[in-house]
Amino acid sequence: MRKLLDLIPRNFVVPLFVIAGMIAGLGGYTAYMSRAHSYLSDEPEACINCHIMTPYYQTWQHSAHREWANCNDCHVPHDNVINKYAFKAMDGLYHAAVFTLNAEPQVIRPRDASKKVIMDNCIRCHTQLNTEFVNTGMINYTQVKEGEGKACWDCHREVPHTIVSNLSSSPNAIVPLPKSAVPDWLNNIMKNKK
């Protein structure tokens, strides 16, 4: 470290540390305000950090799946922990880019990678039903794309989200408000000033 500092002219050392500190501080502040830590959990409320997901959260909340499955049970792979968090990171970065650029469509639909994960999870949870009780067997999403069968949601269209036709279909959706980003100690100071 000392040799590296010797390469930098002395009058640039302090400004360099100030700029690095500002970048680190802004990065930490951005992570805190975006509730980045909440995306590591399986809590469904993390999905509504983006207001655009409100109709989907609300329809899930009124479905039978609510008692047995959260968002990640259906929308994230469960074959191993690395795949789970890698998929969440890729999907999250895609969503962040789309929402930041205000490029979200009026009707949100899963991409092919997500459709595969969703169908794999339908099969994972309903294996006994499909093989022993109904005896329909199972196909995967690759077979669906090749025209060898139907995806689960082709028949079960309203599971678990009912049909959310567009973002303005649930303008008065009631969902829990995200916890305030203002720390408790600062709230207490503000209350005491009044």
Residue frames as a rotation matrix with the C-alpha (Angstrom) as fourth column:
MET 1
0.573 0.820 0.000 0.00
0.820 -0.573 0.000 0.00
0.000 0.000 -1.000 0.00
ARG 2
0.416 -0.497 -0.761 2.85
0.211 -0.762 0.612 2.33
-0.884 -0.416 -0.212 0.89
LYS 3
-0.655 -0.700 0.284 4.50
0.406 -0.010 0.914 1.82
-0.637 0.714 0.291 -2.52
LEU 4
-0.126 0.714 0.689 1.22
0.973 -0.046 0.227 2.58
0.194 0.699 -0.689 -4.24
LEU 5
0.780 0.425 -0.459 0.85
0.552 -0.813 0.185 5.83
-0.294 -0.398 -0.869 -2.28
ASP 6
-0.064 -0.893 -0.445 4.43
0.230 -0.447 0.864 6.79
-0.971 -0.048 0.234 -3.23
LEU 7
-0.612 -0.131 0.780 3.41
0.772 0.118 0.625 6.63
-0.174 0.984 0.029 -6.92
ILE 8
0.399 0.839 0.369 0.65
0.850 -0.489 0.193 9.19
0.343 0.237 -0.909 -6.40
PRO 9
-0.449 -0.537 0.714 1.72
0.251 -0.843 -0.476 12.84
0.858 -0.035 0.513 -6.18
ARG 10
-0.818 0.021 -0.576 1.26
0.576 0.017 -0.817 14.10
-0.007 -1.000 -0.026 -2.60
ASN 11
-0.824 0.521 -0.223 -1.24
-0.453 -0.842 -0.292 16.81
-0.340 -0.139 0.930 -3.52
PHE 12
-0.326 0.740 -0.588 -3.60
-0.663 0.264 0.700 14.12
0.674 0.618 0.404 -4.97
VAL 13
-0.842 -0.070 -0.534 -3.66
0.229 0.852 -0.472 11.78
0.488 -0.520 -0.701 -1.94
VAL 14
-0.814 0.549 -0.189 -6.21
0.049 -0.259 -0.965 13.68
-0.579 -0.795 0.184 0.16
PRO 15
-0.274 0.767 -0.580 -8.59
-0.915 -0.393 -0.087 14.45
-0.295 0.507 0.810 -2.74
LEU 16
-0.499 0.035 -0.866 -8.33
-0.482 0.819 0.311 10.80
0.720 0.573 -0.392 -3.84
PHE 17
-0.906 0.157 -0.394 -9.35
0.401 0.619 -0.675 9.59
0.138 -0.770 -0.623 -0.37
VAL 18
-0.631 0.718 -0.293 -12.17
-0.347 -0.600 -0.721 12.15
-0.693 -0.353 0.628 -0.21
ILE 19
-0.240 0.532 -0.812 -13.54
-0.957 0.010 0.290 11.02
0.163 0.847 0.507 -3.59
ALA 20
-0.662 -0.041 -0.748 -13.21
-0.068 0.998 0.005 7.33
0.746 0.054 -0.664 -2.63
GLY 21
-0.920 0.326 -0.219 -15.03
0.266 0.108 -0.958 8.07
-0.289 -0.939 -0.186 0.63
MET 22
-0.435 0.788 -0.436 -17.80
-0.727 -0.593 -0.347 9.91
-0.532 0.166 0.831 -1.20
ILE 23
-0.319 0.283 -0.905 -18.24
-0.738 0.525 0.424 7.01
0.595 0.803 0.041 -3.65
ALA 24
-0.813 -0.008 -0.582 -18.34
0.278 0.873 -0.401 4.48
0.511 -0.488 -0.708 -0.81
GLY 25
-0.836 0.507 -0.210 -20.76
0.014 -0.364 -0.931 6.65
-0.548 -0.782 0.297 1.16
LEU 26
-0.298 0.740 -0.603 -23.10
-0.927 -0.376 -0.005 7.19
-0.230 0.557 0.798 -1.79
GLY 27
-0.484 0.070 -0.872 -22.95
-0.408 0.864 0.296 3.46
0.774 0.499 -0.390 -2.60
GLY 28
-0.906 0.129 -0.404 -23.85
0.406 0.538 -0.739 2.57
0.122 -0.833 -0.540 1.00
TYR 29
-0.660 0.688 -0.302 -26.62
-0.353 -0.639 -0.683 5.17
-0.663 -0.344 0.665 1.07
THR 30
-0.312 0.524 -0.792 -28.04
-0.917 0.053 0.396 3.86
0.250 0.850 0.464 -2.21
ALA 31
-0.655 0.030 -0.755 -28.00
0.034 0.999 0.010 0.28
0.755 -0.019 -0.656 -0.92
TYR 32
-0.902 0.309 -0.302 -29.70
0.328 0.035 -0.944 1.37
-0.281 -0.950 -0.132 2.32
MET 33
-0.514 0.734 -0.444 -32.39
-0.610 -0.677 -0.413 3.50
-0.603 0.058 0.795 0.65
SER 34
-0.252 0.412 -0.876 -33.19
-0.847 0.343 0.406 0.82
0.468 0.844 0.262 -1.94
ARG 35
0.412 0.374 0.831 -33.54
-0.815 0.559 0.152 -1.73
-0.407 -0.740 0.535 0.84
ALA 36
0.046 -0.485 -0.873 -31.01
-0.823 0.476 -0.308 -3.94
0.565 0.733 -0.378 -0.96
HIS 37
-0.843 -0.409 0.348 -30.69
-0.537 0.635 -0.555 -6.20
0.006 -0.656 -0.755 2.10
SER 38
-0.067 0.910 0.409 -34.40
-0.683 0.257 -0.684 -7.11
-0.727 -0.325 0.604 1.89
TYR 39
0.477 0.249 -0.843 -33.82
-0.857 0.343 -0.384 -8.91
0.194 0.906 0.377 -1.41
LEU 40
-0.638 -0.726 -0.258 -31.70
-0.603 0.679 -0.418 -11.50
0.479 -0.111 -0.871 0.37
SER 41
-0.664 0.464 0.586 -34.77
-0.423 0.413 -0.806 -12.67
-0.616 -0.784 -0.077 2.29
ASP 42
-0.863 0.479 0.160 -37.77
0.459 0.610 0.646 -14.70
0.212 0.631 -0.746 1.17
GLU 43
-0.446 0.721 -0.531 -40.23
0.390 -0.377 -0.840 -12.13
-0.806 -0.581 -0.113 2.50
PRO 44
-0.016 0.529 0.848 -42.94
1.000 0.032 0.000 -11.26
-0.027 0.848 -0.530 -0.07
GLU 45
0.784 0.335 -0.523 -42.90
0.400 -0.916 0.014 -7.63
-0.474 -0.220 -0.852 1.08
ALA 46
-0.253 -0.936 -0.245 -39.47
0.200 -0.298 0.933 -7.28
-0.947 0.187 0.262 -0.55
CYS 47
-0.455 0.117 0.883 -41.20
0.881 0.204 0.427 -7.54
-0.130 0.972 -0.195 -3.93
ILE 48
0.559 0.767 0.316 -43.30
0.796 -0.603 0.055 -4.45
0.233 0.220 -0.947 -3.26
ASN 49
-0.104 -0.670 -0.735 -40.25
0.512 -0.669 0.538 -2.29
-0.852 -0.321 0.413 -2.70
CYS 50
-0.997 -0.076 0.032 -41.03
0.062 -0.436 0.898 -1.60
-0.054 0.897 0.439 -6.36
HIS 51
-0.457 0.884 -0.103 -44.52
-0.460 -0.334 -0.823 -0.10
-0.762 -0.329 0.558 -6.44
ILE 52
-0.308 0.306 -0.901 -45.07
-0.934 0.080 0.347 -1.68
0.179 0.949 0.261 -9.84
MET 53
-0.806 -0.061 -0.588 -45.38
-0.051 0.998 -0.035 -5.11
0.589 0.002 -0.808 -8.20
THR 54
-0.770 0.513 0.379 -48.31
-0.565 -0.275 -0.778 -4.04
-0.295 -0.813 0.502 -6.02
PRO 55
0.207 0.925 -0.319 -51.09
-0.976 0.218 -0.003 -5.67
0.067 0.311 0.948 -8.10
TYR 56
0.040 -0.263 -0.964 -49.15
-0.308 0.915 -0.262 -8.94
0.951 0.307 -0.045 -8.20
TYR 57
-0.937 -0.349 0.011 -48.56
-0.088 0.208 -0.974 -8.89
0.338 -0.914 -0.226 -4.45
GLN 58
-0.485 0.823 0.296 -52.22
-0.816 -0.305 -0.491 -8.11
-0.313 -0.480 0.820 -3.82
THR 59
0.361 0.650 -0.669 -53.51
-0.832 0.548 0.084 -10.91
0.421 0.526 0.739 -6.06
TRP 60
-0.365 -0.550 -0.751 -51.06
-0.042 0.816 -0.576 -13.40
0.930 -0.178 -0.321 -4.48
GLN 61
-0.930 -0.044 0.365 -52.17
-0.352 -0.182 -0.918 -12.25
0.107 -0.982 0.154 -1.03
HIS 62
-0.099 0.976 0.192 -55.78
-0.900 -0.006 -0.435 -13.21
-0.424 -0.216 0.880 -1.86
SER 63
0.148 0.100 -0.984 -54.88
-0.733 0.679 -0.041 -16.58
0.664 0.727 0.174 -3.39
ALA 64
0.979 0.201 0.013 -54.73
-0.169 0.786 0.594 -20.07
0.109 -0.584 0.804 -1.92
HIS 65
0.398 -0.904 -0.157 -50.98
0.503 0.358 -0.787 -20.13
0.768 0.234 0.597 -2.60
ARG 66
0.203 -0.311 0.929 -50.47
-0.546 -0.823 -0.156 -17.47
0.813 -0.476 -0.337 0.09
GLU 67
0.786 0.186 0.590 -50.80
-0.614 0.349 0.708 -20.12
-0.075 -0.918 0.389 2.80
TRP 68
0.832 -0.391 0.394 -48.17
0.328 0.919 0.219 -22.39
-0.448 -0.053 0.893 1.26
ALA 69
0.108 -0.806 0.581 -45.82
0.994 0.085 -0.067 -20.36
0.005 0.585 0.811 -0.91
ASN 70
0.343 -0.086 -0.935 -44.13
0.147 -0.979 0.144 -16.97
-0.928 -0.187 -0.324 -1.04
CYS 71
0.775 -0.012 -0.632 -42.84
-0.561 -0.475 -0.678 -15.20
-0.292 0.880 -0.374 -4.15
ASN 72
-0.169 -0.962 -0.216 -39.47
-0.980 0.141 0.138 -16.94
-0.102 0.235 -0.967 -4.10
ASP 73
-0.234 0.137 0.963 -41.05
-0.195 0.963 -0.184 -20.38
-0.953 -0.230 -0.199 -3.80
CYS 74
0.640 0.570 0.515 -42.38
0.404 0.321 -0.857 -19.92
-0.653 0.757 -0.025 -7.34
HIS 75
0.996 -0.086 -0.039 -40.06
-0.085 -0.636 -0.767 -17.40
0.041 0.767 -0.640 -8.98
VAL 76
0.222 -0.969 0.111 -36.58
-0.975 -0.219 0.038 -18.56
-0.013 -0.116 -0.993 -7.91
PRO 77
0.205 -0.183 -0.961 -34.79
-0.338 0.909 -0.245 -21.88
0.919 0.375 0.125 -8.59
HIS 78
0.604 0.077 0.794 -34.50
-0.796 0.111 0.595 -24.28
-0.042 -0.991 0.129 -5.66
ASP 79
0.814 -0.317 -0.486 -31.95
0.094 0.899 -0.429 -26.80
0.573 0.303 0.761 -6.91
ASN 80
0.046 -0.758 -0.651 -29.14
0.977 0.169 -0.127 -25.18
0.206 -0.630 0.749 -4.86
VAL 81
0.460 0.144 -0.876 -28.33
0.609 -0.769 0.193 -21.98
-0.646 -0.623 -0.442 -2.97
ILE 82
-0.592 -0.752 -0.290 -25.85
0.262 -0.520 0.813 -20.68
-0.762 0.405 0.505 -5.56
ASN 83
-0.723 0.387 0.572 -28.40
0.623 0.009 0.782 -20.92
0.297 0.922 -0.248 -8.39
LYS 84
0.291 0.890 -0.351 -31.05
0.957 -0.263 0.126 -19.32
0.020 -0.372 -0.928 -6.20
TYR 85
0.369 -0.169 -0.914 -29.03
0.370 -0.875 0.312 -16.21
-0.853 -0.453 -0.260 -5.40
ALA 86
-0.788 -0.611 0.077 -27.42
0.280 -0.244 0.929 -16.01
-0.548 0.753 0.363 -8.86
PHE 87
-0.417 0.721 0.554 -30.90
0.831 0.055 0.553 -16.03
0.368 0.691 -0.622 -10.43
LYS 88
0.532 0.611 -0.586 -32.17
0.806 -0.577 0.131 -13.46
-0.258 -0.542 -0.800 -7.91
ALA 89
-0.140 -0.678 -0.721 -29.18
0.261 -0.728 0.634 -11.22
-0.955 -0.099 0.279 -8.70
MET 90
-0.900 -0.198 0.389 -29.60
0.408 -0.068 0.910 -11.50
-0.154 0.978 0.142 -12.48
ASP 91
-0.088 0.959 0.270 -33.36
0.903 -0.037 0.429 -10.97
0.421 0.281 -0.862 -12.32
GLY 92
0.453 0.237 -0.860 -32.97
0.734 -0.646 0.209 -8.16
-0.506 -0.726 -0.466 -9.80
LEU 93
-0.526 -0.708 -0.471 -30.42
0.234 -0.653 0.721 -6.31
-0.818 0.269 0.509 -11.93
TYR 94
-0.767 0.335 0.547 -32.68
0.584 0.014 0.811 -6.68
0.264 0.942 -0.206 -14.95
HIS 95
0.290 0.941 -0.175 -35.67
0.926 -0.230 0.298 -5.35
0.240 -0.248 -0.938 -12.99
ALA 96
0.181 -0.289 -0.940 -33.62
0.565 -0.752 0.340 -2.50
-0.805 -0.593 0.027 -11.54
ALA 97
-0.848 -0.530 0.011 -32.46
0.290 -0.445 0.847 -1.46
-0.444 0.721 0.531 -15.01
VAL 98
-0.476 0.746 0.465 -35.98
0.720 0.028 0.693 -1.61
0.504 0.665 -0.551 -16.46
PHE 99
0.481 0.737 -0.475 -37.53
0.876 -0.372 0.308 0.34
0.050 -0.564 -0.824 -13.57
THR 100
-0.108 -0.607 -0.787 -34.70
0.519 -0.710 0.476 2.87
-0.848 -0.357 0.392 -13.38
LEU 101
-0.958 -0.278 0.069 -35.06
0.183 -0.409 0.894 3.62
-0.220 0.869 0.443 -17.08
ASN 102
-0.316 0.931 -0.185 -38.85
-0.446 -0.318 -0.837 3.79
-0.837 -0.182 0.516 -16.66
ALA 103
-0.593 -0.025 -0.805 -39.14
-0.789 0.220 0.574 1.14
0.162 0.975 -0.150 -19.39
GLU 104
-0.816 0.313 0.485 -41.53
0.009 0.847 -0.532 -1.26
-0.577 -0.430 -0.694 -17.69
PRO 105
-0.815 0.579 0.021 -44.38
0.084 0.082 0.993 -2.51
0.573 0.811 -0.116 -19.86
GLN 106
-0.275 0.810 0.518 -48.00
-0.901 -0.405 0.155 -2.00
0.335 -0.425 0.841 -18.82
VAL 107
0.866 0.499 0.012 -48.39
-0.479 0.825 0.299 -5.78
0.139 -0.265 0.954 -18.60
ILE 108
-0.133 -0.946 0.294 -45.56
-0.982 0.166 0.090 -7.57
-0.134 -0.277 -0.952 -16.83
ARG 109
0.925 0.325 -0.199 -44.94
-0.358 0.919 -0.166 -11.10
0.129 0.225 0.966 -18.07
PRO 110
0.488 -0.783 0.386 -42.09
-0.150 0.360 0.921 -13.45
-0.860 -0.507 0.058 -17.20
ARG 111
0.110 -0.572 -0.813 -39.18
-0.994 -0.084 -0.076 -13.91
-0.025 0.816 -0.578 -19.58
ASP 112
0.473 0.101 -0.875 -38.27
-0.425 0.896 -0.126 -17.41
0.772 0.431 0.467 -20.82
ALA 113
-0.596 -0.754 -0.277 -35.73
-0.068 0.391 -0.918 -18.01
0.800 -0.528 -0.284 -18.03
SER 114
-0.726 0.394 0.563 -38.39
-0.675 -0.250 -0.694 -17.10
-0.133 -0.884 0.448 -15.46
LYS 115
0.328 0.887 -0.326 -41.02
-0.922 0.376 0.095 -19.26
0.207 0.269 0.941 -17.15
LYS 116
0.030 -0.405 -0.914 -38.70
-0.149 0.902 -0.405 -22.26
0.988 0.148 -0.033 -16.90
VAL 117
-0.910 -0.406 0.090 -38.10
-0.118 0.044 -0.992 -21.60
0.398 -0.913 -0.088 -13.19
ILE 118
-0.374 0.850 0.371 -41.81
-0.914 -0.268 -0.305 -21.10
-0.159 -0.453 0.877 -12.50
MET 119
0.475 0.587 -0.655 -42.79
-0.716 0.691 0.100 -24.33
0.511 0.421 0.749 -14.27
ASP 120
-0.343 -0.668 -0.661 -40.01
-0.004 0.704 -0.710 -26.28
0.939 -0.240 -0.244 -12.54
ASN 121
-0.937 -0.010 0.350 -41.37
-0.341 -0.197 -0.919 -25.03
0.078 -0.980 0.181 -9.22
CYS 122
0.097 0.995 -0.039 -44.96
-0.992 0.100 0.078 -25.98
0.082 0.031 0.996 -10.14
ILE 123
0.366 -0.033 -0.930 -43.68
-0.294 0.944 -0.150 -29.48
0.883 0.328 0.336 -10.82
ARG 124
-0.683 -0.721 -0.118 -41.55
-0.073 0.228 -0.971 -29.52
0.727 -0.654 -0.209 -7.66
CYS 125
-0.756 0.417 0.504 -44.51
-0.633 -0.271 -0.725 -28.68
-0.166 -0.867 0.469 -5.44
HIS 126
0.225 0.973 0.043 -47.16
-0.881 0.222 -0.417 -30.70
-0.416 0.056 0.908 -7.27
THR 127
-0.633 -0.566 -0.528 -45.21
-0.741 0.639 0.205 -33.84
0.222 0.521 -0.824 -8.21
GLN 128
-0.895 0.299 0.331 -47.40
0.079 0.836 -0.543 -36.22
-0.439 -0.460 -0.772 -6.21
LEU 129
0.042 0.958 -0.282 -50.59
-0.272 -0.260 -0.926 -34.68
-0.961 0.116 0.250 -7.59
ASN 130
0.190 -0.007 -0.982 -49.36
-0.960 -0.213 -0.184 -34.96
-0.208 0.977 -0.047 -11.20
THR 131
-0.577 -0.560 -0.594 -47.95
-0.705 0.709 0.015 -38.48
0.413 0.427 -0.805 -10.97
GLU 132
-0.991 0.133 -0.018 -50.08
0.122 0.838 -0.532 -40.38
-0.055 -0.529 -0.847 -8.45
PHE 133
-0.432 0.890 -0.143 -53.50
0.164 -0.079 -0.983 -38.77
-0.887 -0.448 -0.112 -8.22
VAL 134
0.387 0.588 -0.710 -54.28
-0.541 -0.479 -0.691 -37.18
-0.746 0.652 0.133 -11.58
ASN 135
0.099 -0.480 0.872 -51.75
0.455 0.801 0.390 -39.29
-0.885 0.358 0.297 -13.51
THR 136
0.962 0.210 -0.176 -51.10
-0.032 -0.551 -0.834 -36.56
-0.272 0.808 -0.523 -16.07
GLY 137
0.348 -0.915 0.203 -47.36
0.937 0.332 -0.113 -36.99
0.036 0.229 0.973 -15.88
MET 138
0.552 -0.227 -0.803 -45.01
0.154 -0.918 0.365 -34.06
-0.820 -0.325 -0.472 -16.18
ILE 139
0.471 -0.510 0.720 -43.25
0.817 -0.055 -0.574 -32.19
0.333 0.858 0.391 -18.94
ASN 140
-0.158 -0.567 -0.808 -40.73
0.738 -0.611 0.285 -29.43
-0.656 -0.552 0.516 -18.63
TYR 141
0.433 0.379 -0.818 -40.73
-0.063 -0.892 -0.447 -25.94
-0.899 0.245 -0.362 -20.12
THR 142
-0.611 -0.690 -0.389 -38.29
-0.502 -0.043 0.864 -26.92
-0.613 0.723 -0.320 -22.89
GLN 143
-0.777 0.401 0.486 -40.85
0.570 0.776 0.272 -29.47
-0.268 0.488 -0.831 -24.09
VAL 144
0.265 0.887 -0.378 -43.56
0.580 -0.460 -0.672 -26.79
-0.770 -0.041 -0.636 -23.95
LYS 145
0.060 -0.328 -0.943 -41.46
-0.488 -0.833 0.259 -24.50
-0.871 0.444 -0.211 -26.16
GLU 146
-0.898 -0.428 -0.098 -41.04
-0.314 0.472 0.824 -27.37
-0.307 0.771 -0.558 -28.64
GLY 147
-0.293 0.888 -0.354 -44.83
-0.913 -0.151 0.378 -27.81
0.282 0.434 0.855 -28.79
GLU 148
-0.658 -0.040 -0.752 -44.91
-0.019 0.999 -0.036 -31.13
0.753 -0.009 -0.658 -26.95
GLY 149
-0.191 0.642 -0.743 -47.44
0.947 0.319 0.031 -29.99
0.256 -0.698 -0.669 -24.36
LYS 150
0.478 0.450 0.755 -48.81
0.208 -0.893 0.400 -27.10
0.853 -0.034 -0.520 -22.39
ALA 151
-0.727 -0.635 0.260 -47.34
-0.036 -0.343 -0.939 -25.03
0.686 -0.692 0.227 -19.59
CYS 152
-0.669 0.456 -0.587 -49.06
0.741 0.352 -0.572 -25.27
-0.054 -0.818 -0.573 -16.21
TRP 153
-0.577 0.400 -0.712 -50.47
0.071 -0.844 -0.532 -21.74
-0.814 -0.357 0.459 -16.57
ASP 154
-0.916 0.327 -0.232 -52.06
-0.278 -0.104 0.955 -22.50
0.288 0.939 0.186 -19.94
CYS 155
-0.219 0.862 -0.457 -54.84
0.485 0.503 0.715 -24.25
0.846 -0.065 -0.529 -17.99
HIS 156
0.231 0.225 -0.947 -54.37
0.970 -0.127 0.207 -22.68
-0.074 -0.966 -0.248 -14.56
ARG 157
-0.029 -0.236 0.971 -54.50
0.629 -0.759 -0.165 -19.09
0.776 0.607 0.171 -15.80
GLU 158
0.475 0.328 0.816 -55.48
-0.278 -0.824 0.493 -17.47
0.835 -0.461 -0.301 -12.52
VAL 159
0.909 -0.232 -0.346 -53.04
0.417 0.482 0.771 -19.25
-0.012 -0.845 0.535 -10.22
PRO 160
-0.254 0.435 -0.864 -51.93
0.963 0.029 -0.269 -17.52
-0.091 -0.900 -0.426 -8.04
HIS 161
-0.861 -0.279 -0.426 -52.19
0.304 -0.953 0.010 -13.98
-0.408 -0.121 0.905 -9.40
THR 162
0.349 0.935 0.061 -55.56
0.433 -0.103 -0.895 -14.07
-0.831 0.339 -0.441 -11.11
ILE 163
0.119 -0.323 0.939 -55.30
0.978 -0.125 -0.167 -12.05
0.171 0.938 0.301 -14.28
VAL 164
0.122 -0.192 -0.974 -53.56
0.324 -0.919 0.222 -8.74
-0.938 -0.343 -0.049 -13.83
SER 165
0.666 0.251 0.702 -54.35
0.721 0.023 -0.692 -7.17
-0.190 0.968 -0.166 -17.16
ASN 166
0.168 -0.686 0.708 -52.17
0.441 -0.590 -0.676 -4.10
0.882 0.426 0.204 -16.71
LEU 167
-0.710 -0.611 -0.350 -50.53
0.570 -0.206 -0.795 -1.94
0.414 -0.764 0.495 -14.07
SER 168
-0.830 0.435 0.349 -53.55
-0.515 -0.837 -0.184 0.29
0.212 -0.332 0.919 -13.67
SER 169
-0.197 0.791 -0.580 -55.91
-0.029 0.586 0.809 -2.65
0.980 0.176 -0.093 -13.10
SER 170
0.314 0.257 -0.914 -55.45
0.869 0.310 0.386 -2.36
0.382 -0.915 -0.126 -9.32
PRO 171
-0.052 -0.416 0.908 -55.07
0.130 -0.904 -0.407 1.36
0.990 0.097 0.101 -8.67
ASN 172
0.296 0.234 0.926 -56.21
-0.809 -0.453 0.374 1.03
0.507 -0.860 0.055 -5.06
ALA 173
0.310 -0.250 -0.917 -54.27
0.223 0.957 -0.186 -2.09
0.924 -0.147 0.352 -4.14
ILE 174
0.739 -0.043 0.672 -53.83
-0.641 -0.355 0.681 -2.35
0.209 -0.934 -0.290 -0.41
VAL 175
0.469 -0.689 -0.553 -50.40
0.446 0.725 -0.525 -3.60
0.763 0.000 0.647 0.51
PRO 176
0.635 -0.290 -0.716 -48.13
0.690 -0.203 0.695 -3.03
-0.347 -0.935 0.071 3.50
LEU 177
0.918 -0.378 0.121 -46.14
-0.290 -0.847 -0.447 0.17
0.271 0.375 -0.887 3.26
PRO 178
0.245 -0.905 -0.347 -42.40
0.499 0.425 -0.756 -0.31
0.831 0.012 0.555 3.26
LYS 179
0.497 -0.179 -0.849 -40.71
0.828 -0.194 0.526 0.48
-0.259 -0.965 0.051 6.55
SER 180
0.992 -0.117 -0.047 -39.43
-0.124 -0.972 -0.199 4.04
-0.023 0.203 -0.979 6.65
ALA 181
0.448 -0.894 0.008 -35.82
0.585 0.286 -0.759 4.45
0.676 0.345 0.652 5.58
VAL 182
0.181 -0.348 0.920 -35.35
-0.524 -0.825 -0.209 7.10
0.832 -0.445 -0.331 8.28
PRO 183
-0.522 -0.445 -0.728 -33.53
0.323 0.686 -0.651 5.54
0.789 -0.575 -0.215 11.26
ASP 184
0.404 0.738 -0.540 -35.37
0.755 0.063 0.653 5.45
0.516 -0.671 -0.532 14.59
TRP 185
-0.176 -0.542 -0.822 -32.77
0.903 -0.422 0.085 7.67
-0.393 -0.727 0.563 16.30
LEU 186
-0.963 -0.164 0.214 -33.37
0.249 -0.844 0.475 10.40
0.103 0.511 0.853 13.70
ASN 187
-0.136 0.985 0.107 -37.16
0.363 -0.051 0.931 10.06
0.922 0.165 -0.350 14.02
ASN 188
0.308 0.218 -0.926 -36.80
0.946 0.029 0.322 10.51
0.097 -0.975 -0.197 17.81
ILE 189
-0.684 -0.608 -0.402 -34.75
0.622 -0.775 0.115 13.68
-0.382 -0.172 0.908 17.34
MET 190
-0.823 0.408 0.395 -37.35
0.107 -0.572 0.813 15.07
0.558 0.711 0.427 14.94
LYS 191
0.161 0.924 -0.347 -40.22
0.606 0.185 0.774 14.26
0.779 -0.335 -0.530 17.34
ASN 192
0.067 -0.213 -0.975 -38.43
0.970 -0.216 0.114 15.93
-0.234 -0.953 0.192 20.24
LYS 193
-0.902 -0.427 0.062 -37.92
0.425 -0.858 0.288 19.14
-0.070 0.287 0.956 18.22
LYS 194
-0.372 0.845 0.383 -41.67
0.222 -0.320 0.921 19.53
0.901 0.428 -0.068 17.70
